């Protein structure tokens, strides 16, 4: 083997080893990214549950307030009819 072939073989071997190391590191990074995305997904699901709970609570409060308004309207209507009868 002359020096050119030897040099090319050494460079090719070193390049192959470096690419294998980079590939292994890439696999580790992708595993870590997957783990992080699962954690973020869990956090987002929890926030979604809290949001739905708050939305449900607000709709219940709105329904309660609407019921109170209806009761006050009925009381006001009865009161105005009573006043109209007593004035006549």
VMD Tcl script that draws the C-alpha trace (Angstrom):
set ca {
  {0.00 0.00 0.00}
  {1.27 3.36 -0.80}
  {0.81 6.35 1.49}
  {-2.23 7.71 -0.36}
  {-4.21 4.52 0.14}
  {-3.15 4.30 3.76}
  {-4.12 7.92 4.38}
  {-7.52 7.43 2.71}
  {-8.15 4.29 4.76}
  {-7.27 6.07 8.01}
  {-9.42 9.10 7.14}
  {-12.33 6.87 6.14}
  {-12.02 4.86 9.37}
  {-11.88 7.98 11.54}
  {-14.83 9.50 9.68}
  {-16.85 6.30 10.10}
  {-16.10 6.17 13.83}
  {-17.07 9.84 14.25}
  {-20.33 9.33 12.35}
  {-21.18 6.31 14.51}
  {-20.55 8.36 17.66}
  {-22.66 11.23 16.30}
  {-25.44 8.75 15.44}
  {-25.42 7.30 18.95}
  {-25.54 10.79 20.46}
  {-28.43 11.65 18.15}
  {-30.33 8.61 19.40}
  {-29.80 9.75 23.00}
  {-30.96 13.27 22.16}
  {-34.08 11.96 20.43}
  {-34.90 9.73 23.43}
  {-34.54 12.72 25.75}
  {-36.71 14.82 23.44}
  {-39.38 12.11 23.46}
  {-39.32 12.00 27.26}
  {-39.59 15.79 27.45}
  {-42.47 15.88 24.98}
  {-44.35 13.26 27.01}
  {-43.91 15.40 30.12}
  {-45.08 18.52 28.30}
  {-48.06 16.61 26.93}
  {-49.02 15.55 30.46}
  {-48.77 19.13 31.69}
  {-50.94 20.36 28.80}
  {-53.55 17.68 29.54}
  {-53.66 18.80 33.18}
  {-54.12 22.42 32.13}
  {-56.90 21.31 29.80}
  {-58.65 19.51 32.66}
  {-58.36 22.62 34.83}
  {-59.71 24.78 31.99}
  {-62.70 22.50 31.45}
  {-63.37 22.49 35.19}
  {-63.25 26.29 35.35}
  {-65.49 26.54 32.29}
  {-68.00 24.15 33.86}
  {-67.94 26.12 37.12}
  {-68.49 29.39 35.29}
  {-71.45 27.95 33.39}
  {-72.96 26.79 36.69}
  {-72.47 30.23 38.23}
  {-74.03 31.82 35.15}
  {-77.01 29.49 35.44}
  {-77.37 30.32 39.13}
  {-77.28 34.06 38.44}
  {-79.82 33.61 35.64}
  {-82.09 31.74 38.05}
  {-81.75 34.52 40.61}
  {-82.67 37.11 37.97}
  {-85.76 35.09 37.08}
  {-86.77 34.84 40.74}
  {-86.34 38.59 41.21}
  {-88.41 39.26 38.07}
  {-91.19 37.02 39.40}
  {-91.06 38.73 42.80}
  {-91.12 42.15 41.11}
  {-94.07 41.08 38.94}
  {-95.99 39.82 41.98}
  {-95.13 43.01 43.86}
  {-96.32 45.25 41.01}
  {-99.58 43.26 40.69}
  {-100.14 43.55 44.45}
  {-99.56 47.30 44.30}
  {-101.90 47.61 41.32}
  {-104.69 45.73 43.18}
  {-104.25 47.78 46.35}
  {-104.40 51.06 44.37}
  {-107.61 50.07 42.58}
}
mol new
graphics top color blue
foreach p $ca { graphics top sphere $p radius 0.5 }
foreach p [lrange $ca 0 end-1] q [lrange $ca 1 end] { graphics top cylinder $p $q radius 0.2 }
display resetview
